[in-house]
Amino acid sequence: MEAEKYSEGESMFIVDFDDTNYQEWYADSIESANKCMNEKTATWININCSCKSTLIDELTEYFGFSGIVSTNLSDNNSCTQLMVYPEYAYLSFFNLNFNLENFTLSNDRICSILGKEIILTFQENSGALFFPIREKIKSSTGIVRRMKIDYLQYLLLNTVVENMHKQFEDVKHLTAQLEKGIEEKNNEQIFQLKKMLIDSREHVLPLVNALSNMNRASGLIASRMMIYYDDLLAKAQRNFRTLESQIEQLNNIQLYRYSSINQ
């Protein structure tokens, strides 16, 4: 129900918590959001990027974000990148979804700004992707309520990386089906699937590169957390290897098909 409410256009959803306390509320301005924020707790502000751009300007001014970060937040065409400042770290990345019926790729951009005891996330679409994490915090499931905000960022990134893994597993299953019956009617499917995977490269590899540089944010991410981020990097690298192997496999299927025609 909460995810449905957010998707209808609420500007911000705020979660404020520590190991014993939890509160959540919606807000449409930083003034209304700030009323309940507590410096002694961890705060997550999730912003719906379909909101008016003046809200991004307001957040930029309130938190003192650089002009480059503000520009990137407003630019839906900006690429995956990591920018680290003394007080915060900005990361933009993409959540991928493959439609394997018509071979189209949707790439929803997500931006996160990690500060000290606060994280802001900006999503192009609804907050449904991270809704399970909100529920985990609310129900105090696992260790999230006992951990700091750098662990919450790990959970958010892990959600995106694990979703990529699921997408690539579905691709592997389809590729195996196409390989079993290399027929004339499969040629276009093979071509479209390979094109979709090649298009996804521009989002998968840059995320690997960004995660490999997360140690630059050591002032914001505790050393005890680096084992989690190392595991996250390993998962992202696995996704990229799977992507490359699927492209190569589809190339081989095409080559086999073309060689059969020319025999």
C-alpha positions as a printed NumPy array, in Angstrom:
array([[  0.   ,   0.   ,   0.   ],
       [  2.839,   2.404,   0.842],
       [  4.549,   1.735,  -2.491],
       [  1.281,   2.45 ,  -4.307],
       [  0.875,   5.75 ,  -2.467],
       [  4.396,   6.85 ,  -3.34 ],
       [  3.98 ,   6.   ,  -7.009],
       [  1.056,   8.39 ,  -7.267],
       [  3.42 ,  11.358,  -7.122],
       [  4.514,  12.081,  -3.563],
       [  7.709,  14.131,  -3.648],
       [  9.664,  12.589,  -0.771],
       [  9.403,   9.614,   1.529],
       [ 11.518,   9.847,   4.675],
       [ 12.585,   7.032,   6.977],
       [ 14.302,   7.922,  10.256],
       [ 15.544,   5.13 ,  12.51 ],
       [ 18.02 ,   3.697,  14.972],
       [ 18.174,   0.331,  16.75 ],
       [ 15.119,   1.079,  18.908],
       [ 13.132,   3.81 ,  17.118],
       [ 11.453,   4.106,  13.72 ],
       [  9.353,   6.759,  12.011],
       [  8.329,   7.424,   8.416],
       [  6.471,  10.217,   6.692],
       [  5.851,  11.913,   3.354],
       [  6.938,  15.462,   2.598],
       [  6.878,  17.886,  -0.315],
       [  9.545,  20.305,   0.92 ],
       [ 12.771,  20.136,   2.884],
       [ 11.177,  22.272,   5.622],
       [  8.445,  19.715,   6.247],
       [ 10.967,  16.874,   5.972],
       [ 13.329,  18.491,   8.467],
       [ 10.693,  18.789,  11.19 ],
       [ 11.08 ,  15.172,  12.275],
       [ 14.704,  14.461,  11.284],
       [ 16.972,  13.608,  14.197],
       [ 20.737,  14.104,  14.036],
       [ 21.259,  11.113,  16.335],
       [ 19.428,   8.684,  14.037],
       [ 19.938,   7.416,  10.492],
       [ 17.808,   9.157,   7.879],
       [ 16.858,   7.984,   4.397],
       [ 15.125,  10.445,   2.072],
       [ 13.79 ,   8.911,  -1.143],
       [ 12.886,  11.511,  -3.764],
       [ 10.544,  10.934,  -6.675],
       [ 12.312,  12.531,  -9.651],
       [  9.021,  13.204, -11.391],
       [  8.619,  16.012,  -8.867],
       [  9.255,  19.61 ,  -9.848],
       [ 12.897,  20.601, -10.385],
       [ 12.618,  23.333,  -7.754],
       [ 12.72 ,  20.597,  -5.103],
       [ 16.148,  19.482,  -6.358],
       [ 17.286,  23.119,  -6.21 ],
       [ 15.931,  23.342,  -2.676],
       [ 17.75 ,  20.175,  -1.597],
       [ 20.966,  21.355,  -3.259],
       [ 20.886,  24.614,  -1.359],
       [ 19.909,  23.04 ,   1.965],
       [ 22.587,  20.328,   1.935],
       [ 25.231,  22.354,   0.097],
       [ 25.669,  20.011,  -2.858],
       [ 28.07 ,  21.115,  -5.591],
       [ 26.822,  22.591,  -8.842],
       [ 28.053,  19.499, -10.705],
       [ 25.968,  17.211,  -8.494],
       [ 22.917,  19.441,  -8.882],
       [ 23.312,  19.424, -12.673],
       [ 23.663,  15.644, -12.751],
       [ 20.567,  15.183, -10.61 ],
       [ 18.55 ,  17.199, -13.116],
       [ 20.07 ,  15.556, -16.218],
       [ 18.269,  12.313, -17.035],
       [ 20.872,  11.582, -19.731],
       [ 23.857,  11.577, -17.384],
       [ 25.852,   8.346, -17.131],
       [ 26.863,   6.121, -14.23 ],
       [ 29.469,   7.903, -12.147],
       [ 30.885,   8.334,  -8.662],
       [ 31.882,  11.712,  -7.234],
       [ 33.349,  11.876,  -3.718],
       [ 33.456,  15.021,  -1.607],
       [ 34.575,  15.477,   2.015],
       [ 30.993,  15.572,   3.353],
       [ 29.178,  13.298,   0.916],
       [ 29.523,  10.86 ,  -1.995],
       [ 27.336,  11.071,  -5.109],
       [ 26.659,   7.945,  -7.151],
       [ 24.409,   7.632, -10.187],
       [ 23.608,   4.218, -11.65 ],
       [ 20.871,   2.325, -13.478],
       [ 18.419,  -0.41 , -12.632],
       [ 18.061,  -2.645, -15.697],
       [ 15.003,  -4.569, -16.806],
       [ 14.908,  -6.734, -19.926],
       [ 11.657,  -7.375, -21.763],
       [ 12.398, -10.725, -23.372],
       [  9.168, -10.754, -25.364],
       [  9.935,  -7.726, -27.516],
       [ 13.669,  -7.44 , -26.643],
       [ 13.574,  -3.949, -25.187],
       [ 15.711,  -2.588, -22.393],
       [ 14.448,  -0.176, -19.749],
       [ 17.062,   1.549, -17.635],
       [ 15.718,   3.524, -14.716],
       [ 18.31 ,   5.963, -13.401],
       [ 18.9  ,   6.112,  -9.673],
       [ 21.097,   8.606,  -7.839],
       [ 22.269,   8.338,  -4.256],
       [ 23.997,  10.86 ,  -2.039],
       [ 25.622,   9.335,   1.03 ],
       [ 26.353,  11.683,   3.917],
       [ 27.024,  11.229,   7.595],
       [ 23.981,   9.459,   9.041],
       [ 21.877,  10.426,   6.008],
       [ 21.323,   9.099,   2.505],
       [ 19.233,  10.625,  -0.261],
       [ 18.045,   8.528,  -3.191],
       [ 16.525,   9.918,  -6.38 ],
       [ 14.405,   7.623,  -8.571],
       [ 12.868,   8.282, -11.964],
       [ 10.006,   5.905, -11.243],
       [  8.168,   4.872,  -8.096],
       [  9.86 ,   3.743,  -4.913],
       [  8.618,   0.164,  -5.347],
       [ 12.12 ,  -1.157,  -6.102],
       [ 13.327,  -0.321,  -2.6  ],
       [ 10.036,  -1.012,  -0.84 ],
       [ 11.277,  -4.364,   0.608],
       [ 14.175,  -2.514,   2.242],
       [ 11.783,  -0.025,   3.803],
       [  9.752,  -2.922,   5.168],
       [ 12.911,  -4.589,   6.486],
       [ 13.831,  -1.413,   8.375],
       [ 10.284,  -0.963,   9.658],
       [  9.974,  -4.528,  10.933],
       [ 13.566,  -4.508,  12.246],
       [ 14.377,  -7.59 ,  10.181],
       [ 18.049,  -8.551,  10.087],
       [ 20.806,  -6.194,  11.201],
       [ 19.816,  -3.046,   9.317],
       [ 18.471,  -1.163,  12.365],
       [ 21.718,  -1.807,  14.272],
       [ 23.958,  -0.711,  11.416],
       [ 24.87 ,   2.728,  10.121],
       [ 23.757,   4.534,   6.981],
       [ 26.643,   3.068,   4.938],
       [ 25.045,  -0.351,   5.389],
       [ 21.739,   0.99 ,   4.079],
       [ 23.502,   2.222,   0.944],
       [ 24.961,  -1.252,   0.533],
       [ 21.444,  -2.746,   0.727],
       [ 20.154,  -0.302,  -1.899],
       [ 23.012,  -1.044,  -4.293],
       [ 22.744,  -4.763,  -3.639],
       [ 19.067,  -4.654,  -4.657],
       [ 20.04 ,  -3.244,  -8.061],
       [ 22.978,  -5.637,  -8.544],
       [ 20.87 ,  -8.67 ,  -7.584],
       [ 18.122,  -7.554,  -9.955],
       [ 20.731,  -7.433, -12.747],
       [ 21.744, -10.978, -11.84 ],
       [ 18.131, -12.138, -12.146],
       [ 17.801, -10.409, -15.519],
       [ 20.924, -12.12 , -16.848],
       [ 19.788, -15.51 , -15.555],
       [ 16.569, -15.077, -17.565],
       [ 18.694, -14.197, -20.602],
       [ 20.804, -17.338, -20.134],
       [ 17.641, -19.444, -20.099],
       [ 16.358, -17.836, -23.314],
       [ 19.752, -18.165, -25.023],
       [ 19.775, -21.882, -24.215],
       [ 16.333, -22.225, -25.785],
       [ 17.434, -20.398, -28.933],
       [ 20.537, -22.548, -29.18 ],
       [ 18.53 , -25.782, -29.053],
       [ 16.603, -24.981, -32.19 ],
       [ 18.602, -22.829, -34.573],
       [ 15.973, -22.172, -37.191],
       [ 15.254, -19.408, -39.668],
       [ 12.616, -17.849, -37.417],
       [ 15.132, -17.5  , -34.575],
       [ 17.541, -15.298, -36.517],
       [ 15.778, -12.029, -35.719],
       [ 15.318, -13.012, -32.066],
       [ 19.026, -13.76 , -31.745],
       [ 19.937, -10.438, -33.356],
       [ 17.535,  -8.424, -31.159],
       [ 18.627, -10.201, -27.97 ],
       [ 22.289,  -9.574, -28.709],
       [ 21.61 ,  -5.91 , -29.521],
       [ 19.756,  -5.485, -26.231],
       [ 22.669,  -7.   , -24.297],
       [ 25.223,  -4.832, -26.104],
       [ 23.132,  -1.766, -25.237],
       [ 23.191,  -2.77 , -21.566],
       [ 27.004,  -2.733, -21.515],
       [ 27.031,   1.044, -21.079],
       [ 25.335,   0.625, -17.702],
       [ 26.836,  -2.625, -16.394],
       [ 30.559,  -1.946, -16.802],
       [ 30.483,   1.635, -15.449],
       [ 28.77 ,   0.345, -12.306],
       [ 31.622,  -2.136, -11.844],
       [ 34.101,   0.72 , -12.216],
       [ 32.206,   2.908,  -9.743],
       [ 31.992,   0.153,  -7.133],
       [ 35.702,  -0.558,  -7.513],
       [ 36.351,   3.032,  -6.419],
       [ 34.087,   3.067,  -3.375],
       [ 37.172,   3.051,  -1.15 ],
       [ 37.527,   6.725,  -2.13 ],
       [ 34.553,   7.335,   0.164],
       [ 36.365,   5.842,   3.143],
       [ 35.497,   8.902,   5.22 ],
       [ 31.816,   7.982,   4.849],
       [ 32.026,   4.188,   4.708],
       [ 33.429,   2.452,   7.785],
       [ 36.325,   0.04 ,   7.285],
       [ 34.224,  -2.796,   8.727],
       [ 31.773,  -2.229,   5.863],
       [ 34.32 ,  -2.734,   3.087],
       [ 33.812,  -6.511,   3.185],
       [ 30.192,  -5.893,   2.163],
       [ 31.212,  -3.517,  -0.627],
       [ 33.896,  -5.956,  -1.815],
       [ 31.199,  -8.631,  -2.057],
       [ 28.998,  -6.175,  -3.938],
       [ 31.813,  -5.491,  -6.397],
       [ 32.328,  -9.233,  -6.912],
       [ 28.622,  -9.623,  -7.734],
       [ 28.745,  -6.723, -10.208],
       [ 31.835,  -8.229, -11.859],
       [ 30.01 , -11.551, -12.092],
       [ 27.119,  -9.807, -13.834],
       [ 29.49 ,  -8.265, -16.376],
       [ 31.17 , -11.625, -17.057],
       [ 27.743, -13.194, -17.57 ],
       [ 26.796, -10.39 , -19.954],
       [ 29.96 , -10.851, -22.014],
       [ 29.584, -14.64 , -22.109],
       [ 25.977, -14.332, -23.319],
       [ 26.994, -11.94 , -26.093],
       [ 29.752, -14.351, -27.125],
       [ 27.354, -17.293, -27.049],
       [ 24.87 , -15.444, -29.243],
       [ 27.703, -14.582, -31.639],
       [ 28.557, -18.262, -31.862],
       [ 24.94 , -19.188, -32.536],
       [ 24.837, -16.635, -35.359],
       [ 28.121, -17.893, -36.815],
       [ 26.878, -21.473, -36.716],
       [ 23.667, -20.443, -38.449],
       [ 25.469, -18.495, -41.174],
       [ 27.971, -21.306, -41.77 ],
       [ 25.112, -23.796, -42.096],
       [ 23.457, -21.631, -44.73 ],
       [ 26.654, -21.379, -46.769],
       [ 27.43 , -25.104, -46.746]])
